[in-house]
Amino acid sequence: SNILQWLLTYGYPLMFAGMVVEGPMVTAAAAFAASLGYFNIWLVFLLSVAGDVLPDIGYYALGYFGHQAVVKRLCRLFKIPEERLDKARAFMSRHQIKGLMVFKYTPFLAITGLVLTGTNKAPFKKFVLTDALIGIPNTLLFMGIGYLAGQAFEDTVRSVQRTEQVAALAVAFVLIAYWL
């Protein structure tokens, strides 16, 4: 009970920190807890979107202010050829929304795409708005999974409680019948 009280007291800041590091799983867990009444589902949604966008802003800023040195290090790290980088940069400058969608939902490429968006000097407000709108379906998916799992858990607990009550009545009935 002390741990539960501590989590309820510091839950939202811990939740946000977890969403910055590993958004989808923490979002699902927070939505699960919200379905049980421990958290506000709308606040979980807002924190999840903010936790998704905040690191992306950092990668964007890294590309915007770090320029070619950062990009070259990332290319060496991920073994990306220079001509592929040029193609990706051209694609990102022509199709920012499509490019962000591709990079954001492709594992291990998100950092590179976000840094490239920064190196292309994409307008910051447009980037943040686009990034948030791209992340909302992902957030809603994991919130739905967590919330529905919480509802299923609650229904299962109620069913078990009813079964316990029926079993107790059956035992009482058998004992009374035996006694009579």
C-alpha atoms as one frame of an Amber mdcrd trajectory, in Angstrom:
protein
   0.000   0.000   0.000   2.942   2.371   0.617   4.292   1.664  -2.862   0.876
   2.269  -4.405   0.532   5.557  -2.527   4.032   6.597  -3.623   3.193   5.763
  -7.265  -0.047   7.727  -7.073   1.796  10.713  -5.593   4.669  10.742  -8.099
   2.953   8.823 -10.895   2.603  11.523 -13.513   6.244  12.745 -13.394   7.496
   9.141 -13.402   5.099   8.326 -16.221   6.358  11.249 -18.296   9.996  10.271
 -17.736   9.190   6.714 -18.798   7.330   7.947 -21.873  10.368   9.962 -22.945
  12.531   6.834 -22.723  10.104   4.112 -23.841   6.826   5.691 -24.838   4.613
   2.895 -26.174   4.992   0.430 -23.297   4.688   3.085 -20.609   1.678   4.557
 -22.430  -0.021   1.155 -22.463   0.738   0.621 -18.753  -0.517   4.099 -17.848
  -3.718   3.586 -19.866  -4.172   0.255 -18.067  -3.925   2.068 -14.721  -6.253
   4.811 -16.002  -8.885   2.233 -16.910  -8.780   1.078 -13.292  -9.283   4.661
 -12.099  -5.768   5.448 -10.867  -4.934   8.096 -13.493  -6.778  10.555 -15.722
  -6.862   9.122 -19.260  -6.704  12.569 -20.902  -3.636  13.544 -18.911  -2.038
  10.219 -19.848  -2.724  11.062 -23.512  -1.178  14.546 -23.241   1.883  13.249
 -21.407   2.312  10.502 -23.978   2.236  12.929 -26.903   4.651  15.271 -25.098
   6.921  12.342 -24.197   6.943  11.314 -27.854   7.661  14.774 -29.265  10.255
  15.984 -26.727  13.078  13.581 -27.702  12.312  14.226 -31.372  12.851  17.936
 -30.790  16.236  17.074 -29.290  17.250  15.064 -32.378  15.948  17.832 -34.636
  18.034  20.377 -32.692  21.057  18.088 -32.936  20.756  18.146 -36.716  19.876
  21.831 -36.872  22.812  22.995 -34.774  25.231  20.074 -35.206  25.065  20.003
 -38.996  27.386  17.796 -40.985  29.623  16.578 -38.148  26.698  14.847 -36.423
  25.319  13.471 -39.679  28.705  12.029 -40.675  29.077  10.352 -37.282  25.596
   8.867 -37.533  26.333   7.629 -41.058  29.532   5.931 -39.888  27.736   4.478
 -36.865  24.827   3.064 -38.880  27.021   2.329 -41.974  24.917   4.477 -44.301
  26.560   5.308 -47.658  26.872   8.994 -48.570  24.749   8.673 -51.741  21.903
   7.119 -49.737  22.141  10.008 -47.285  21.877  12.508 -50.150  18.785  10.704
 -51.479  17.211  10.700 -48.004  17.986  14.392 -47.521  16.427  15.249 -50.894
  13.367  13.153 -50.085  13.028  14.860 -46.692  13.232  18.320 -48.242  10.584
  17.499 -50.898   8.238  15.433 -48.720   8.682  16.409 -45.087   5.459  14.784
 -43.818   5.959  11.529 -45.731   9.615  11.476 -44.756   8.878  11.950 -41.080
   6.262   9.193 -41.234   8.699   6.791 -42.877  11.534   7.567 -40.511   9.453
   7.754 -37.350   7.786   4.366 -37.862  10.855   2.532 -39.196  12.876   0.950
 -36.380  16.454   2.214 -36.024  15.947   4.994 -38.602  13.990   7.469 -36.514
  17.056   9.211 -35.097  18.637   9.577 -38.527  15.445  10.986 -40.085  14.890
  13.449 -37.275  18.497  14.671 -37.452  18.175  14.994 -41.246  15.032  17.073
 -40.792  17.069  19.401 -38.607  19.957  19.589 -41.072  17.480  20.502 -43.825
  16.461  23.491 -41.680  12.798  22.547 -41.695  10.671  25.212 -39.970  10.523
  24.365 -36.265   6.799  24.983 -35.712   5.883  22.914 -38.761   8.202  20.137
 -37.584   6.705  20.005 -34.085   3.127  20.061 -35.367   3.831  17.399 -37.994
   5.729  15.239 -35.513   2.916  15.440 -32.960   0.250  14.631 -35.549   2.270
  11.667 -36.828   2.727  10.353 -33.279  -0.938  10.618 -32.222  -2.114   7.419
 -34.003   0.693   5.470 -32.341  -0.226   6.951 -28.965  -3.906   6.139 -29.479
  -3.060   2.559 -30.472  -1.057   1.860 -27.319  -3.544   3.710 -25.137  -6.322
   1.584 -26.602  -4.380  -1.597 -25.965  -3.675  -0.629 -22.359  -7.163   0.680
 -21.645  -8.920  -2.354 -23.124  -6.560  -4.693 -21.279  -7.447  -2.876 -18.059
 -11.149  -3.243 -18.777 -10.684  -6.959 -19.508  -8.727  -7.331 -16.267 -11.476
  -5.599 -14.314 -14.144  -7.805 -15.912 -12.102 -10.902 -15.088 -11.724  -9.831
 -11.460 -15.489  -9.273 -11.219 -16.144 -12.714 -12.729 -13.791 -14.364 -10.251
 -15.459 -12.525  -7.377 -18.879 -13.677  -8.568 -17.580 -17.236  -8.888 -16.238
 -17.068  -5.334 -19.615 -15.844  -4.087 -21.484 -18.582  -5.954 -19.038 -21.191
  -4.635 -19.490 -19.915  -1.068 -23.284 -20.109  -1.440 -23.004 -23.624  -2.863
 -20.818 -24.759   0.045 -23.244 -23.180   2.518 -26.168 -24.872   0.785 -24.412
 -28.271   0.847 -23.520 -27.856   4.534 -27.102 -26.879   5.425 -28.477 -29.770
   3.347 -26.081 -32.184   5.047 -26.961 -30.848   8.495 -30.684 -31.159   7.825
